[in-house]
Amino acid sequence: MRKYIAENDRGRCVACGVCVKTCPRNAISIFRGCYAVVNNEVCVGCGLCEKTCPAGIMYKVKIA
Amino acid sequence: MWIVSATYFVMGFFNIVFAWFGMICFIIPLLVAIIGGNKIWCNKYCGRGQIFLVLGNKLGFSRGKAAPRWLSSIWFRNGFLVFFMSFFINMIYVTVLVAKDIRSLSETVNLLWTINVPWHWAYPVEIEPWKAQFAFGLYGIMLTSVIVGIVLTIIYRPRTWCVCCPMGNMTQMICKLKNKE
């Protein structure tokens, strides 16, 4: 089972789309040009988006 | 698209008239945001962003460190937008002065908001002075943002420019406004 999931700070997201391009599972989309949204069903918490987000607002968090 | 963008900067080096194509990077994203209500330009087509990705990821010119938090703060982003817009408006003002024959054409490209770099070799054809002035001004803005963007790419991550990009900020604002309706 997956132990992590991606979460982001929507208030600081600049909707640049780098995470969308990086995500190997296509789990992230940009919601109407406002911020990135992670699809929790698809995300496996690999952490690639956390490493590439230029604003540094993507976080790999442990599933409670 | 990054090839298109790179070609643009090379062409502007030889013939400044090509700088006019830079307006595409201003008009299309705004139109897409106003009509479509999304940032598909930033997300998929922005050639400048792709140059940073190629430099940072493919060629490895990037430390890969996250940008400091203040860079993505609303205050800095909006401040930078105002700062950039003031130069854009100044550029249009100078163009109007040249068009009215109040000022003569200066064949320089203003880089990093301070240095006027001579660029006279890129003016081989005779066009109306105001058209040339606008081209020199616009090319200066475009080149400045690429230089700053490359520096940010090297120090932080590729496309750190996007965090404070005035165009991205504007289109995001439009999208957020549209979403409130």
gemmi code that builds the backbone of each chain (N, CA, C; Angstrom):
import gemmi

chains = {
    "A": [
        ("MET", (0.833, -1.217, 0.000), (0.000, 0.000, 0.000), (0.862, 1.258, 0.000)),
        ("ARG", (0.336, 2.302, -0.577), (1.091, 3.555, -0.608), (1.108, 4.196, 0.780)),
        ("LYS", (2.234, 4.830, 1.071), (2.380, 5.438, 2.390), (2.305, 6.958, 2.323)),
        ("TYR", (2.526, 7.478, 1.114), (2.564, 8.936, 0.984), (1.577, 9.419, -0.066)),
        ("ILE", (1.322, 10.729, 0.001), (0.463, 11.343, -1.002), (0.931, 12.792, -1.179)),
        ("ALA", (0.654, 13.361, -2.361), (1.072, 14.753, -2.592), (-0.014, 15.715, -2.141)),
        ("GLU", (0.434, 16.764, -1.507), (-0.482, 17.834, -1.102), (0.145, 19.145, -1.504)),
        ("ASN", (-0.699, 20.151, -1.784), (-0.099, 21.441, -2.129), (-0.786, 22.596, -1.425)),
        ("ASP", (-0.051, 23.691, -1.402), (-0.554, 24.917, -0.786), (-1.227, 25.722, -1.897)),
        ("ARG", (-2.539, 25.594, -1.996), (-3.253, 26.216, -3.126), (-3.144, 27.729, -3.124)),
        ("GLY", (-3.027, 28.307, -1.946), (-2.937, 29.769, -1.849), (-1.671, 30.320, -2.481)),
        ("ARG", (-0.617, 29.505, -2.521), (0.649, 29.985, -3.070), (0.950, 29.408, -4.441)),
        ("CYS", (0.130, 28.464, -4.900), (0.354, 27.822, -6.203), (0.230, 28.863, -7.312)),
        ("VAL", (1.189, 28.832, -8.261), (1.146, 29.798, -9.355), (0.555, 29.196, -10.631)),
        ("ALA", (0.114, 27.959, -10.566), (-0.523, 27.279, -11.696), (0.347, 27.259, -12.944)),
        ("CYS", (1.654, 27.031, -12.755), (2.563, 27.033, -13.910), (2.481, 25.737, -14.696)),
        ("GLY", (2.126, 24.638, -14.014), (1.943, 23.371, -14.720), (3.161, 22.467, -14.769)),
        ("VAL", (4.220, 22.802, -14.024), (5.410, 21.954, -14.006), (5.084, 20.586, -13.397)),
        ("CYS", (4.289, 20.594, -12.334), (3.929, 19.328, -11.668), (3.108, 18.436, -12.594)),
        ("VAL", (2.244, 19.080, -13.397), (1.408, 18.305, -14.327), (2.296, 17.548, -15.305)),
        ("LYS", (3.341, 18.276, -15.797), (4.263, 17.654, -16.750), (5.091, 16.565, -16.093)),
        ("THR", (5.432, 16.757, -14.825), (6.328, 15.823, -14.141), (5.634, 14.544, -13.699)),
        ("CYS", (4.395, 14.664, -13.253), (3.697, 13.520, -12.641), (3.644, 12.311, -13.573)),
        ("PRO", (4.263, 11.194, -13.177), (4.293, 10.013, -14.042), (2.925, 9.319, -14.135)),
        ("ARG", (2.024, 9.655, -13.213), (0.714, 8.989, -13.220), (-0.418, 9.897, -13.670)),
        ("ASN", (-0.042, 11.079, -14.164), (-1.048, 12.063, -14.599), (-2.105, 12.311, -13.523)),
        ("ALA", (-1.644, 12.417, -12.301), (-2.593, 12.591, -11.192), (-2.869, 14.058, -10.894)),
        ("ILE", (-2.093, 14.954, -11.529), (-2.264, 16.373, -11.210), (-2.843, 17.118, -12.404)),
        ("SER", (-3.742, 18.036, -12.116), (-4.277, 18.895, -13.169), (-4.352, 20.316, -12.623)),
        ("ILE", (-4.412, 21.282, -13.554), (-4.554, 22.675, -13.130), (-6.037, 23.019, -13.179)),
        ("PHE", (-6.574, 23.403, -12.032), (-7.993, 23.724, -11.987), (-8.234, 25.133, -12.528)),
        ("ARG", (-8.784, 25.213, -13.738), (-9.153, 26.477, -14.389), (-8.125, 27.595, -14.242)),
        ("GLY", (-6.867, 27.232, -14.378), (-5.819, 28.252, -14.329), (-5.611, 28.879, -12.974)),
        ("CYS", (-6.159, 28.281, -11.914), (-6.041, 28.881, -10.570), (-4.979, 28.198, -9.721)),
        ("TYR", (-5.043, 26.870, -9.632), (-4.069, 26.130, -8.828), (-4.065, 24.667, -9.244)),
        ("ALA", (-3.050, 23.947, -8.776), (-2.942, 22.535, -9.104), (-3.802, 21.710, -8.157)),
        ("VAL", (-4.411, 20.659, -8.713), (-5.230, 19.768, -7.898), (-4.688, 18.350, -8.049)),
        ("VAL", (-4.466, 17.696, -6.928), (-3.963, 16.326, -6.953), (-5.146, 15.365, -6.834)),
        ("ASN", (-5.164, 14.392, -7.731), (-6.195, 13.364, -7.656), (-5.722, 12.287, -6.663)),
        ("ASN", (-6.322, 12.290, -5.507), (-5.878, 11.404, -4.427), (-6.007, 9.926, -4.765)),
        ("GLU", (-6.905, 9.612, -5.668), (-7.116, 8.208, -6.027), (-5.943, 7.675, -6.845)),
        ("VAL", (-5.365, 8.573, -7.661), (-4.328, 8.140, -8.592), (-2.921, 8.338, -8.026)),
        ("CYS", (-2.736, 9.386, -7.207), (-1.416, 9.721, -6.668), (-0.858, 8.578, -5.822)),
        ("VAL", (0.451, 8.268, -6.064), (1.072, 7.211, -5.274), (2.115, 7.774, -4.305)),
        ("GLY", (2.204, 9.109, -4.273), (3.130, 9.743, -3.333), (4.592, 9.542, -3.662)),
        ("CYS", (4.926, 9.553, -4.961), (6.320, 9.320, -5.347), (7.207, 10.514, -5.008)),
        ("GLY", (6.614, 11.700, -4.939), (7.386, 12.874, -4.520), (8.098, 13.605, -5.631)),
        ("LEU", (7.867, 13.203, -6.894), (8.540, 13.883, -8.004), (8.093, 15.341, -8.116)),
        ("CYS", (6.804, 15.588, -7.882), (6.296, 16.951, -7.992), (6.896, 17.847, -6.914)),
        ("GLU", (7.114, 17.286, -5.734), (7.720, 18.058, -4.647), (9.114, 18.528, -5.059)),
        ("LYS", (9.818, 17.648, -5.789), (11.194, 17.975, -6.175), (11.255, 18.995, -7.299)),
        ("THR", (10.187, 19.087, -8.126), (10.278, 19.966, -9.284), (9.487, 21.261, -9.139)),
        ("CYS", (8.548, 21.330, -8.222), (7.731, 22.543, -8.087), (8.609, 23.761, -7.862)),
        ("PRO", (8.592, 24.725, -8.812), (9.481, 25.878, -8.680), (9.133, 26.756, -7.480)),
        ("ALA", (7.867, 26.732, -7.075), (7.474, 27.559, -5.933), (7.700, 26.826, -4.618)),
        ("GLY", (7.982, 25.527, -4.711), (8.221, 24.754, -3.499), (6.988, 24.598, -2.630)),
        ("ILE", (5.825, 24.417, -3.273), (4.600, 24.324, -2.470), (3.932, 22.954, -2.614)),
        ("MET", (4.659, 21.995, -3.208), (4.152, 20.620, -3.287), (4.818, 19.827, -2.163)),
        ("TYR", (4.033, 19.096, -1.409), (4.610, 18.342, -0.306), (4.198, 16.882, -0.372)),
        ("LYS", (5.184, 16.035, -0.069), (4.890, 14.610, 0.045), (4.559, 14.364, 1.520)),
        ("VAL", (3.339, 13.993, 1.793), (2.952, 13.814, 3.194), (2.537, 12.372, 3.473)),
        ("LYS", (2.759, 11.955, 4.696), (2.429, 10.597, 5.110), (0.913, 10.471, 5.243)),
        ("ILE", (0.391, 9.370, 4.759), (-1.044, 9.148, 4.917), (-1.307, 8.741, 6.365)),
        ("ALA", (-2.235, 9.437, 6.962), (-2.508, 9.175, 8.386), (-3.173, 7.822, 8.563)),
    ],
    "B": [
        ("MET", (8.164, 24.205, -28.939), (7.990, 25.646, -28.760), (9.267, 26.338, -28.289)),
        ("TRP", (10.108, 25.634, -27.565), (11.318, 26.298, -27.076), (12.242, 26.636, -28.237)),
        ("ILE", (12.132, 25.879, -29.313), (12.948, 26.189, -30.488), (12.463, 27.503, -31.098)),
        ("VAL", (11.139, 27.667, -31.147), (10.555, 28.902, -31.661), (11.070, 30.089, -30.840)),
        ("SER", (11.044, 29.904, -29.527), (11.456, 30.968, -28.626), (12.943, 31.298, -28.802)),
        ("ALA", (13.751, 30.258, -28.898), (15.193, 30.469, -29.068), (15.454, 31.160, -30.394)),
        ("THR", (14.721, 30.740, -31.441), (14.869, 31.363, -32.760), (14.561, 32.850, -32.672)),
        ("TYR", (13.525, 33.161, -31.895), (13.115, 34.557, -31.723), (14.261, 35.411, -31.216)),
        ("PHE", (14.941, 34.915, -30.181), (16.020, 35.711, -29.592), (17.216, 35.814, -30.529)),
        ("VAL", (17.457, 34.763, -31.306), (18.559, 34.817, -32.262), (18.227, 35.793, -33.387)),
        ("MET", (16.991, 35.744, -33.885), (16.597, 36.633, -34.976), (16.663, 38.089, -34.532)),
        ("GLY", (16.251, 38.342, -33.295), (16.281, 39.704, -32.781), (17.692, 40.236, -32.686)),
        ("PHE", (18.631, 39.343, -32.592), (20.032, 39.733, -32.535), (20.482, 40.287, -33.885)),
        ("PHE", (19.886, 39.745, -34.955), (20.286, 40.181, -36.282), (19.352, 41.228, -36.868)),
        ("ASN", (18.064, 41.070, -36.581), (17.116, 42.039, -37.104), (16.045, 42.334, -36.060)),
        ("ILE", (16.075, 43.541, -35.581), (15.239, 43.918, -34.448), (13.748, 43.871, -34.774)),
        ("VAL", (13.412, 43.933, -36.070), (11.997, 43.956, -36.436), (11.286, 42.688, -35.962)),
        ("PHE", (12.056, 41.609, -35.854), (11.472, 40.357, -35.391), (10.943, 40.459, -33.967)),
        ("ALA", (11.427, 41.456, -33.232), (10.979, 41.633, -31.847), (9.469, 41.791, -31.768)),
        ("TRP", (8.871, 42.300, -32.833), (7.416, 42.485, -32.850), (6.662, 41.185, -32.593)),
        ("PHE", (7.266, 40.060, -33.009), (6.604, 38.778, -32.774), (6.446, 38.499, -31.279)),
        ("GLY", (7.235, 39.203, -30.462), (7.137, 39.022, -29.015), (5.763, 39.345, -28.482)),
        ("MET", (5.013, 40.153, -29.222), (3.666, 40.509, -28.773), (2.777, 39.270, -28.652)),
        ("ILE", (3.141, 38.216, -29.430), (2.388, 36.957, -29.345), (2.369, 36.464, -27.905)),
        ("CYS", (3.543, 36.577, -27.245), (3.669, 36.090, -25.858), (2.873, 36.934, -24.879)),
        ("PHE", (2.419, 38.104, -25.302), (1.617, 38.931, -24.413), (0.128, 38.765, -24.702)),
        ("ILE", (-0.198, 38.725, -26.003), (-1.602, 38.749, -26.387), (-2.273, 37.381, -26.229)),
        ("ILE", (-1.627, 36.333, -26.741), (-2.276, 35.013, -26.701), (-2.598, 34.558, -25.277)),
        ("PRO", (-1.629, 34.603, -24.321), (-1.991, 34.151, -22.971), (-3.130, 34.950, -22.361)),
        ("LEU", (-3.158, 36.260, -22.637), (-4.246, 37.078, -22.089), (-5.583, 36.676, -22.707)),
        ("LEU", (-5.577, 36.494, -24.042), (-6.812, 36.086, -24.722), (-7.291, 34.740, -24.213)),
        ("VAL", (-6.346, 33.802, -24.057), (-6.707, 32.466, -23.581), (-7.313, 32.551, -22.183)),
        ("ALA", (-6.715, 33.415, -21.344), (-7.220, 33.549, -19.974), (-8.603, 34.197, -19.965)),
        ("ILE", (-8.772, 35.236, -20.806), (-10.041, 35.959, -20.805), (-11.154, 35.109, -21.407)),
        ("ILE", (-10.856, 34.471, -22.544), (-11.903, 33.693, -23.223), (-12.017, 32.289, -22.627)),
        ("GLY", (-10.874, 31.614, -22.539), (-10.908, 30.220, -22.100), (-10.932, 30.048, -20.589)),
        ("GLY", (-10.421, 31.061, -19.869), (-10.387, 30.951, -18.416), (-9.422, 29.895, -17.919)),
        ("ASN", (-8.311, 29.713, -18.639), (-7.304, 28.768, -18.149), (-5.903, 29.277, -18.450)),
        ("LYS", (-4.910, 28.546, -17.960), (-3.517, 28.934, -18.171), (-2.813, 27.932, -19.065)),
        ("ILE", (-3.520, 27.488, -20.103), (-2.950, 26.468, -20.983), (-1.673, 26.976, -21.662)),
        ("TRP", (-1.575, 28.305, -21.856), (-0.362, 28.863, -22.455), (0.827, 28.565, -21.552)),
        ("CYS", (0.729, 28.924, -20.283), (1.809, 28.658, -19.323), (2.074, 27.158, -19.251)),
        ("ASN", (0.998, 26.387, -19.125), (1.110, 24.962, -18.865), (1.722, 24.188, -20.023)),
        ("LYS", (1.370, 24.593, -21.264), (1.809, 23.770, -22.387), (2.671, 24.475, -23.411)),
        ("TYR", (2.373, 25.769, -23.686), (2.972, 26.351, -24.880), (4.053, 27.397, -24.663)),
        ("CYS", (4.178, 27.909, -23.443), (5.152, 28.985, -23.230), (6.573, 28.525, -23.585)),
        ("GLY", (7.115, 29.096, -24.664), (8.428, 28.688, -25.160), (9.532, 29.033, -24.186)),
        ("ARG", (9.358, 30.149, -23.504), (10.352, 30.590, -22.525), (10.483, 29.573, -21.387)),
        ("GLY", (9.322, 29.123, -20.883), (9.323, 28.119, -19.820), (10.020, 26.851, -20.282)),
        ("GLN", (9.795, 26.499, -21.546), (10.412, 25.280, -22.070), (11.916, 25.424, -22.213)),
        ("ILE", (12.374, 26.654, -22.527), (13.828, 26.887, -22.586), (14.424, 26.605, -21.207)),
        ("PHE", (13.754, 27.101, -20.160), (14.258, 26.886, -18.801), (14.275, 25.398, -18.448)),
        ("LEU", (13.239, 24.669, -18.890), (13.185, 23.233, -18.604), (14.320, 22.499, -19.307)),
        ("VAL", (14.572, 22.880, -20.567), (15.646, 22.233, -21.315), (16.988, 22.529, -20.651)),
        ("LEU", (17.204, 23.803, -20.292), (18.466, 24.196, -19.652), (18.649, 23.482, -18.319)),
        ("GLY", (17.580, 23.498, -17.513), (17.691, 22.971, -16.160), (17.660, 21.455, -16.092)),
        ("ASN", (16.741, 20.831, -16.814), (16.582, 19.382, -16.698), (17.459, 18.601, -17.669)),
        ("LYS", (17.373, 18.950, -18.957), (18.121, 18.168, -19.953), (19.607, 18.452, -19.869)),
        ("LEU", (19.969, 19.752, -19.735), (21.390, 20.098, -19.722), (21.949, 20.172, -18.301)),
        ("GLY", (21.060, 20.150, -17.322), (21.534, 20.066, -15.940), (22.041, 21.342, -15.313)),
        ("PHE", (21.739, 22.495, -15.940), (22.195, 23.756, -15.357), (21.224, 24.251, -14.288)),
        ("SER", (21.137, 23.535, -13.200), (20.231, 23.965, -12.144), (20.624, 23.302, -10.834)),
        ("ARG", (20.578, 24.089, -9.747), (20.918, 23.509, -8.453), (19.767, 22.680, -7.906)),
        ("GLY", (18.560, 22.956, -8.425), (17.401, 22.183, -7.998), (16.901, 22.507, -6.608)),
        ("LYS", (17.262, 23.672, -6.118), (16.800, 24.078, -4.784), (15.482, 24.845, -4.912)),
        ("ALA", (14.594, 24.656, -3.952), (13.324, 25.384, -3.993), (13.569, 26.868, -3.776)),
        ("ALA", (12.764, 27.677, -4.441), (12.906, 29.126, -4.315), (12.476, 29.564, -2.917)),
        ("PRO", (13.046, 30.665, -2.432), (12.630, 31.163, -1.118), (11.153, 31.530, -1.125)),
        ("ARG", (10.549, 31.468, 0.036), (9.094, 31.660, 0.111), (8.636, 33.048, -0.321)),
        ("TRP", (9.462, 34.059, -0.068), (9.003, 35.410, -0.398), (8.813, 35.592, -1.907)),
        ("LEU", (9.514, 34.762, -2.697), (9.407, 34.897, -4.151), (7.998, 34.561, -4.643)),
        ("SER", (7.335, 33.653, -3.943), (5.990, 33.277, -4.382), (4.917, 33.958, -3.531)),
        ("SER", (5.316, 34.938, -2.721), (4.315, 35.643, -1.928), (3.535, 36.601, -2.814)),
        ("ILE", (2.285, 36.837, -2.453), (1.412, 37.714, -3.245), (2.042, 39.099, -3.378)),
        ("TRP", (2.660, 39.577, -2.301), (3.216, 40.924, -2.323), (4.321, 41.046, -3.347)),
        ("PHE", (5.226, 40.085, -3.329), (6.330, 40.170, -4.281), (5.829, 40.010, -5.708)),
        ("ARG", (4.922, 39.073, -5.920), (4.429, 38.822, -7.283), (3.736, 40.055, -7.851)),
        ("ASN", (2.865, 40.662, -7.024), (2.150, 41.833, -7.523), (3.081, 43.034, -7.657)),
        ("GLY", (4.024, 43.147, -6.722), (4.996, 44.231, -6.808), (5.814, 44.118, -8.084)),
        ("PHE", (6.213, 42.888, -8.390), (7.009, 42.650, -9.585), (6.195, 42.935, -10.844)),
        ("LEU", (4.898, 42.618, -10.782), (4.004, 42.898, -11.915), (3.927, 44.404, -12.160)),
        ("VAL", (3.755, 45.173, -11.084), (3.682, 46.630, -11.206), (5.001, 47.167, -11.753)),
        ("PHE", (6.110, 46.643, -11.218), (7.436, 47.038, -11.650), (7.618, 46.785, -13.153)),
        ("PHE", (7.201, 45.603, -13.583), (7.332, 45.237, -14.986), (6.418, 46.076, -15.866)),
        ("MET", (5.192, 46.298, -15.390), (4.236, 47.076, -16.166), (4.719, 48.514, -16.344)),
        ("SER", (5.379, 49.063, -15.307), (5.863, 50.435, -15.408), (6.888, 50.536, -16.544)),
        ("PHE", (7.705, 49.490, -16.687), (8.669, 49.525, -17.783), (7.987, 49.345, -19.134)),
        ("PHE", (6.940, 48.537, -19.139), (6.187, 48.320, -20.367), (5.515, 49.624, -20.805)),
        ("ILE", (4.923, 50.314, -19.835), (4.248, 51.574, -20.139), (5.266, 52.619, -20.579)),
        ("ASN", (6.406, 52.652, -19.895), (7.472, 53.572, -20.279), (7.918, 53.311, -21.719)),
        ("MET", (7.993, 52.021, -22.067), (8.420, 51.652, -23.413), (7.409, 52.174, -24.440)),
        ("ILE", (6.126, 52.069, -24.126), (5.103, 52.565, -25.041), (5.149, 54.093, -25.113)),
        ("TYR", (5.408, 54.716, -23.961), (5.521, 56.179, -23.899), (6.658, 56.675, -24.803)),
        ("VAL", (7.803, 56.011, -24.699), (8.940, 56.385, -25.542), (8.589, 56.198, -27.013)),
        ("THR", (7.854, 55.099, -27.312), (7.437, 54.845, -28.685), (6.571, 55.989, -29.207)),
        ("VAL", (5.658, 56.474, -28.363), (4.786, 57.578, -28.760), (5.606, 58.841, -29.000)),
        ("LEU", (6.574, 59.102, -28.124), (7.435, 60.278, -28.288), (8.190, 60.221, -29.608)),
        ("VAL", (8.680, 59.037, -29.935), (9.414, 58.879, -31.189), (8.468, 59.066, -32.377)),
        ("ALA", (7.262, 58.545, -32.237), (6.276, 58.666, -33.317), (5.910, 60.123, -33.567)),
        ("LYS", (5.932, 60.921, -32.501), (5.578, 62.331, -32.631), (6.790, 63.216, -32.928)),
        ("ASP", (7.920, 62.577, -33.169), (9.160, 63.304, -33.482), (9.682, 64.157, -32.325)),
        ("ILE", (9.250, 63.850, -31.112), (9.755, 64.602, -29.965), (11.115, 64.043, -29.555)),
        ("ARG", (11.238, 62.732, -29.688), (12.493, 62.081, -29.346), (13.024, 61.367, -30.565)),
        ("SER", (14.337, 61.249, -30.640), (14.880, 60.502, -31.765), (15.031, 59.036, -31.355)),
        ("LEU", (15.067, 58.197, -32.363), (15.161, 56.756, -32.150), (16.482, 56.405, -31.477)),
        ("SER", (16.406, 55.644, -30.384), (17.657, 55.181, -29.787), (17.830, 53.710, -30.113)),
        ("GLU", (18.918, 53.425, -30.801), (19.131, 52.051, -31.259), (19.834, 51.239, -30.184)),
        ("THR", (19.209, 51.188, -29.015), (19.788, 50.424, -27.912), (18.731, 49.490, -27.339)),
        ("VAL", (19.220, 48.457, -26.670), (18.329, 47.527, -25.990), (18.599, 47.653, -24.499)),
        ("ASN", (17.555, 47.992, -23.760), (17.724, 48.180, -22.322), (17.644, 46.835, -21.609)),
        ("LEU", (18.772, 46.461, -20.973), (18.811, 45.165, -20.306), (18.793, 45.320, -18.801)),
        ("LEU", (18.103, 44.425, -18.137), (18.027, 44.403, -16.667), (17.615, 45.754, -16.099)),
        ("TRP", (16.802, 46.460, -16.820), (16.186, 47.725, -16.408), (17.175, 48.862, -16.190)),
        ("THR", (18.438, 48.637, -16.487), (19.391, 49.706, -16.220), (20.332, 49.967, -17.388)),
        ("ILE", (20.904, 48.908, -17.944), (21.981, 49.099, -18.911), (21.426, 49.246, -20.324)),
        ("ASN", (21.816, 50.298, -21.008), (21.454, 50.452, -22.412), (22.552, 49.872, -23.285)),
        ("VAL", (22.253, 48.764, -23.914), (23.250, 48.097, -24.738), (23.064, 48.523, -26.195)),
        ("PRO", (24.123, 48.985, -26.838), (23.999, 49.354, -28.258), (23.575, 48.151, -29.091)),
        ("TRP", (22.640, 48.366, -29.982), (22.097, 47.243, -30.750), (21.903, 47.682, -32.204)),
        ("HIS", (22.700, 48.651, -32.655), (22.454, 49.283, -33.956), (22.637, 48.344, -35.140)),
        ("TRP", (23.467, 47.270, -34.925), (23.704, 46.353, -36.048), (22.444, 45.600, -36.461)),
        ("ALA", (21.479, 45.546, -35.545), (20.277, 44.767, -35.829), (19.217, 45.608, -36.529)),
        ("TYR", (19.630, 46.740, -37.077), (18.666, 47.643, -37.689), (19.034, 47.891, -39.141)),
        ("PRO", (18.985, 46.812, -39.926), (19.477, 46.925, -41.303), (18.464, 47.516, -42.268)),
        ("VAL", (17.189, 47.451, -41.905), (16.180, 47.927, -42.844), (15.581, 49.238, -42.368)),
        ("GLU", (15.106, 50.005, -43.316), (14.469, 51.263, -42.942), (12.986, 51.028, -42.700)),
        ("ILE", (12.578, 51.181, -41.464), (11.149, 51.184, -41.178), (10.870, 52.462, -40.417)),
        ("GLU", (9.608, 52.745, -40.227), (9.277, 53.962, -39.487), (9.933, 53.915, -38.109)),
        ("PRO", (10.509, 55.051, -37.685), (11.272, 55.057, -36.421), (10.483, 54.526, -35.223)),
        ("TRP", (9.205, 54.841, -35.132), (8.467, 54.391, -33.936), (8.314, 52.890, -33.906)),
        ("LYS", (8.187, 52.297, -35.095), (8.082, 50.832, -35.148), (9.383, 50.195, -34.681)),
        ("ALA", (10.495, 50.823, -35.069), (11.796, 50.314, -34.650), (11.979, 50.521, -33.149)),
        ("GLN", (11.559, 51.697, -32.663), (11.704, 51.991, -31.231), (10.941, 50.979, -30.389)),
        ("PHE", (9.727, 50.677, -30.816), (8.909, 49.687, -30.101), (9.601, 48.328, -30.096)),
        ("ALA", (10.177, 47.981, -31.247), (10.856, 46.692, -31.365), (12.042, 46.613, -30.421)),
        ("PHE", (12.851, 47.697, -30.380), (14.004, 47.718, -29.476), (13.538, 47.593, -28.027)),
        ("GLY", (12.479, 48.339, -27.679), (11.967, 48.307, -26.312), (11.458, 46.935, -25.921)),
        ("LEU", (10.657, 46.348, -26.811), (10.069, 45.047, -26.517), (11.141, 43.970, -26.416)),
        ("TYR", (12.113, 44.031, -27.311), (13.194, 43.044, -27.287), (13.958, 43.136, -25.971)),
        ("GLY", (14.134, 44.364, -25.482), (14.813, 44.567, -24.198), (14.068, 43.874, -23.068)),
        ("ILE", (12.741, 44.043, -23.052), (11.929, 43.423, -22.001), (12.006, 41.898, -22.102)),
        ("MET", (11.877, 41.394, -23.335), (11.902, 39.947, -23.542), (13.246, 39.354, -23.121)),
        ("LEU", (14.329, 40.018, -23.544), (15.659, 39.487, -23.259), (15.957, 39.568, -21.765)),
        ("THR", (15.521, 40.667, -21.144), (15.730, 40.818, -19.702), (15.070, 39.676, -18.937)),
        ("SER", (13.814, 39.363, -19.307), (13.112, 38.314, -18.571), (13.768, 36.953, -18.787)),
        ("VAL", (14.329, 36.746, -19.983), (15.014, 35.473, -20.212), (16.288, 35.391, -19.376)),
        ("ILE", (17.026, 36.501, -19.304), (18.264, 36.509, -18.521), (17.948, 36.244, -17.044)),
        ("VAL", (16.968, 36.985, -16.509), (16.584, 36.782, -15.110), (16.113, 35.336, -14.911)),
        ("GLY", (15.312, 34.846, -15.865), (14.792, 33.478, -15.783), (15.887, 32.438, -15.781)),
        ("ILE", (16.927, 32.641, -16.611), (18.029, 31.678, -16.661), (18.812, 31.709, -15.352)),
        ("VAL", (19.027, 32.912, -14.816), (19.732, 33.032, -13.532), (18.945, 32.296, -12.441)),
        ("LEU", (17.616, 32.509, -12.425), (16.774, 31.829, -11.439), (16.814, 30.314, -11.639)),
        ("THR", (16.829, 29.882, -12.919), (16.892, 28.455, -13.218), (18.160, 27.840, -12.635)),
        ("ILE", (19.276, 28.566, -12.792), (20.560, 28.030, -12.318), (20.598, 28.014, -10.782)),
        ("ILE", (20.159, 29.115, -10.163), (20.247, 29.196, -8.700), (19.232, 28.270, -8.027)),
        ("TYR", (17.992, 28.305, -8.547), (16.948, 27.492, -7.934), (16.549, 26.348, -8.861)),
        ("ARG", (15.265, 26.285, -9.220), (14.823, 25.197, -10.085), (14.464, 25.733, -11.461)),
        ("PRO", (14.391, 24.855, -12.474), (13.930, 25.326, -13.782), (12.548, 25.961, -13.617)),
        ("ARG", (12.295, 26.975, -14.338), (10.996, 27.666, -14.338), (10.665, 28.351, -13.013)),
        ("THR", (11.695, 28.688, -12.239), (11.429, 29.499, -11.050), (10.915, 30.865, -11.489)),
        ("TRP", (11.264, 31.234, -12.737), (10.741, 32.488, -13.290), (9.213, 32.517, -13.219)),
        ("CYS", (8.581, 31.351, -13.489), (7.121, 31.271, -13.506), (6.508, 31.721, -12.181)),
        ("VAL", (7.274, 31.566, -11.098), (6.748, 31.911, -9.776), (6.423, 33.409, -9.700)),
        ("CYS", (7.286, 34.211, -10.342), (7.025, 35.650, -10.259), (6.760, 36.264, -11.630)),
        ("CYS", (6.566, 35.405, -12.659), (6.325, 35.910, -14.018), (5.117, 36.846, -14.053)),
        ("PRO", (5.305, 38.083, -14.521), (4.189, 39.028, -14.551), (3.029, 38.552, -15.429)),
        ("MET", (3.358, 37.908, -16.548), (2.289, 37.417, -17.418), (1.491, 36.316, -16.736)),
        ("GLY", (2.215, 35.380, -16.113), (1.562, 34.282, -15.418), (0.692, 34.795, -14.286)),
        ("ASN", (1.196, 35.808, -13.595), (0.447, 36.407, -12.494), (-0.850, 37.029, -13.016)),
        ("MET", (-0.717, 37.769, -14.129), (-1.896, 38.424, -14.704), (-2.940, 37.405, -15.145)),
        ("THR", (-2.475, 36.360, -15.877), (-3.441, 35.377, -16.373), (-4.079, 34.623, -15.207)),
        ("GLN", (-3.283, 34.367, -14.161), (-3.853, 33.661, -13.008), (-4.915, 34.521, -12.325)),
        ("MET", (-4.639, 35.837, -12.234), (-5.620, 36.756, -11.644), (-6.923, 36.726, -12.432)),
        ("ILE", (-6.795, 36.777, -13.775), (-7.986, 36.749, -14.620), (-8.762, 35.455, -14.386)),
        ("CYS", (-8.023, 34.330, -14.331), (-8.680, 33.036, -14.113), (-9.391, 32.995, -12.779)),
        ("LYS", (-8.752, 33.549, -11.741), (-9.369, 33.534, -10.415), (-10.626, 34.416, -10.398)),
        ("LEU", (-10.541, 35.554, -11.087), (-11.716, 36.439, -11.160), (-12.866, 35.733, -11.877)),
        ("LYS", (-12.504, 35.065, -12.995), (-13.531, 34.379, -13.777), (-14.198, 33.273, -12.969)),
        ("ASN", (-13.408, 32.683, -12.079), (-13.917, 31.567, -11.301), (-14.857, 31.973, -10.195)),
        ("LYS", (-14.735, 33.233, -9.797), (-15.596, 33.709, -8.722), (-17.032, 33.864, -9.193)),
        ("GLU", (-17.168, 34.116, -10.513), (-18.519, 34.370, -11.033), (-19.445, 33.172, -10.868)),
    ],
}
model = gemmi.Model(1)
for chain_id, residues in chains.items():
    chain = gemmi.Chain(chain_id)
    for i, (resn, *xyz) in enumerate(residues, 1):
        res = gemmi.Residue()
        res.name, res.seqid = resn, gemmi.SeqId(i, " ")
        for name, pos in zip(("N", "CA", "C"), xyz):
            atom = gemmi.Atom()
            atom.name, atom.element = name, gemmi.Element(name[0])
            atom.pos, atom.b_iso = gemmi.Position(*pos), 0.0
            res.add_atom(atom)
        chain.add_residue(res)
    model.add_chain(chain)
structure = gemmi.Structure()
structure.add_model(model)
structure.setup_entities()
